[in-house]
Amino acid sequence: MSLPAYNFAYLDEQTKCMIRRAILKGIAIPGYQVPFASREMPMPYGWGTGGVQVTAAILGPDDVLKVIDQGADDTTNAVSIRAFFAKTANVATTTKTAEATIIQTRHRIPEERLQAHQTIVFQVPIPEPLRFLEPRETETRVMHGLEEYGLVHVKLYEDIAQHGHIATTYAYPVKVEGRYVMDPSPIPKFDNPKLDRSPALQLFGAGREKRIYALPPFTQVTSLDFEDHPFTVQTFSRPCALCNATGVYMDEVVTDDRGGRMFVCSDTDHCETRQADGHTGPGLPQLGEHASSEQETTR
Amino acid sequence: MSLTTVDGGFAEPVFGSQRAFRALMDAFARPGSVADLSDLAVPPAPMSPAAGAILLSLADADTPVFFETDMLDAKAWVGFHTGATATTDAPSARFVHLADNSDCTGWSRFAVGTAEYPDRSATLLLPVADLRGGQHLTLSGPGIETTTDIGPQGLPACFADFMAANRAGFPLGFDLVLVSGDEALALPRTTRIQEA
C-alpha cells in the first residue's frame, strides 16, 4: 500500500487547527482581522492562497465546492483552485451557485442570493482598509482599537473634492455592526449590499498578509458614505447581451478592433442559467456601433 | 499511562476534527443553535463528549488549557491526544474547561484580549445539565436573524449579569460554549442575552 501524497485538503492537521481557531475568533469579532500563521501554498501569492487555506481548513468530504474568479467559473484561477481541491480532497465540485456548500470567490459575490447552509470564502489581497492611509501595522492596530476611522472619511471626501463623487468603485470600505471598518476585498461596490445581513457565513482569507476575518450571517454591514453623498452602486444602461438580464454586474467585452463591444453578466452561472431558461439578449453588436454611441454609467 | 488516557480519541482524526470544527463553526456563526458532536470523542468522566470533541479538534501545543476542577483523567486524556499543556495560570489559557456550577466571579481571571488584539482571548467551555428545558433566555446579535430562544439547565446564578458585562466590553471579551453530553451551544462575545 502506498501512502497518500497529501493530507486531506493538502494542509497538515496542525495548520488546519491553527486556522480553525483563527476562524472562530474572526466570527466572534465580526470585521476584525485575526492574524494567522499563513503557509506557503503550491501557488503564488495573489492567486488566492488565503482563500485556499480557509477553504482547506473548513472543507469536509461531503462538501460541494464552487470557485469563481470575477464571477466566472471557467477562468484560470477558478479552474486551478477547483482542480486543486478535487485532487487533494476528492470533493465534489460544481459551477451551480445553488448546489454549492462552499463557494470560494475572487472579487465577486454570486448574483443568486446565498442560502443559510452555504459558506462563502473571499480571497483578499490587502485586508487592511487603512493600509494606504497609514503604512504602519502597529498604528493601524491602534486605530482599529480606538475606532479612529476619520482618515477613511477624509479619503472618501477627497474623492468628492477631486471628482465630484465618491470615485472608489471596488474594495469599498464598510463598517461592521457599527464597530470595525473592514475591507470587503476587491469586490465591485455593486456587491456591497449583498454583504449586509447575508444568510450565509462569509469568511475572508489574506494569505500574503496573514489575516483572516469573518462576517457571521445576519451581520449589519454598512458602506461608508456621507449624508449629501449617499452610497450608490453601479448601474448599467443596457441589459446583458447574452441573457438580457438587468440589475446584475456586467463585464465589458471588446468584440473587434473598431470599437465594437458588448456587456455581459460577470456571473457566468447566472447568465448560463438564464440562457438555459430561454432568455436571450441582443447578442453581438452590429458593425459600426461604436463605443462613443452610448455613455455607460459605471460610477 | 492508563488505558483511559489513550482510549476515546477521534476514530478518524482528520475527519473527526473536521466534523467537530464545522459543527462548532456553525454554532459560533449562529448563536443559539445546537451543535451535534455525537460519535466523535469519548473522554474520561466527568468531561462531556462534546467538550472532548471541541478540545481534540482545536487544542494543540500552542494552546494551554485551564481546568477549573481537578479532572485528572480528562486532563491527561487531552494532553495525550492534543499535546496541549494543562496550565494553572488562568490568564495564559486559550481554552478553559469550567466546573459544573462554576462561580462567574472567577471568570474575570481569563484573557479577554487587548484593544489591538482582541482575538487573544480565552474560549470557555461551561458544562450544563441540559441545553433545553431550563431557564428561558432570549438571544440577539450577529448570526441571529431577529431573536432566538434557548433554555439551558443548570446555569450559574450570576450567568446573565456576567455575560452582559462581557458583551459590554466588546470587542474585548471571552467566548463561551455551553456543553452538555453530545451537544454544544456557542455564545460568542457579540451575543446579547436577555432573561425573559
Interface residues (C-beta under 8 A of the other chain):
Chain A: N7 F8 E13 Q14 K16 C17 M18 R20 R21 A22 I23 L24 K25 G26 I27 A28 I29 P30 Y32 V34 P35 A57 I58 L59 G60 P61 R141 V142 H144 G145 L146 E177 R179 Y180 R197 P199 L201 L215 P216 P217 F218 T219 Q220
Chain B: P13 V14 F15 S17 Q18 R19 F21 R22 L24 M25 D26 F28 A29 R30 S57 L58 A59 D60 D62 T63 R94 T114 A115 E116 Y117 P118 D119 S121 T123 P142 G143 I144 E145 F170 P171 D175 P188 R189 T190
